Amino acid sequence: MYTVHQHWDPLKVCVVGRSYPPEFYSRIQNPRVRNALERVAIETEEDYQKLIAKLEEFNVTVLRTDMSEDPEVYVKDGVVNAPPPMCPRDFTAMVGNTFYMPGDNYGTNFDPGNLLSEILYKIYNDPVGDRISYAISKEIEDCIQPDSKLSPENSFYRLKKRLLPCSSNRNAYSRKGALGDYHNMCINVPQYQKKIDKWCVKKVGVGKLKFFLNLEKIYELIISSHTQTIGSNFKFPNNKEFYAFTTIKNFLEEHNVPIKYDTYVNSASMTRVGKDLFFSSMNIVNDFNKEAFADKWREMFPDYNIHQVTKHGHSDGAFCPVKPGLIISLKDVQNYKETFPGWEVVDLPGQSWAKVKPFLDLKSRNKGKWWIPGEENNDELTDYVEKWLSDWVTYVEETVFDVNMLVINEQNVICNNYNKKVFDAFERHGITPHVINFRHRYFWDGGLHCITSDIAREGEQKNLFA
């Protein structure tokens, strides 16, 4: 039986991601852009192969995500712009003996509009608010009036004034259909009336709000919180023309592994420590609905102790419990004295960024979303990637190399580079580091942990915090 209980147990079966081959970029006319992306494609697969060879040294069975041989599957408006299945861990997880993964309903089995309605209803019924409700109110107010200079607290009170119950005669239909709103709420929003050339206030049902406002920003936050993903919500699991997990699905079915689809559980945002599961928050929406998410995790995993991590983003880019008694962490992630009592915590507050100084120069132009060493001054490439490929990458700050590591077993860890503080800790704990340089990790935003997903590890479930 295949299981994963602790992510430092001996690794036996592992998924490794896949990127586009260089020929996918052949349609690009600009040779500078085309050659740069072809170089990224070639070197990315070379590094994947180095990682696979290292895993096979430890007798790990390796599976790959799938890609179509037809580039048209990934083309939009004449440009290859769909993100490749680089980071399987961002969408999958083995918890105990059950594998969680995307299926046919990924991204479509929930309604952001209904979730926004829930948020507005809670704000309407909250008499005083707090730091979190102030912050999410600011996000919503910025959708209503993008040029507003209101503080988060004042945004909360203004939003409350906009909200009101709709008339009772709407109940028969207001809670049904695509434009429905279960709570029968209305909201007053400013609307420009062309006939009279002035701004007026219009009362609309919350279910129809998307026709009057640009809700893209708040919808992105809601979708990200629900799917437990970061960055753009345009992910490779959304591609309905080609399924990137066929090989994985077939392997799991062949070995009678239970599969649960489209529950948005992944081991990039969840850390498995025996009887304890640690879930990270993606953004302010998770914070606002903290108890609802906790209830979801408790219902899904009734035999586990559920913990919610305060750090926004994928937790595997913030801390790594390498083995019992040792954590490698960025600062201000979690109160480890309470959650991991007695464990040594190696704190790395920003040390690794000194090694990517060229990226910091480029970050101011590209919002920290991508970097190719040697291409820092290629403005044509910068423009191309920002315009067409922005869906491929997310903030690289998530994946600092010395935190985003793949543990083979308690004695062996794969990491991206050398760090004296980390390697000294490894020596104290009897751990051998194996350096695999994933050269374009800052382009893809995929550290060694992100670009893999463990399906099987030897070992029984332990209760480390009994």
Summary of the structure (lengths in Angstrom):
residues: 466
radius of gyration: 23.5
end to end distance: 25.7
largest distance: 76.7
contacts: 1477
relative contact order: 0.17
helix: 39%
strand: 21%
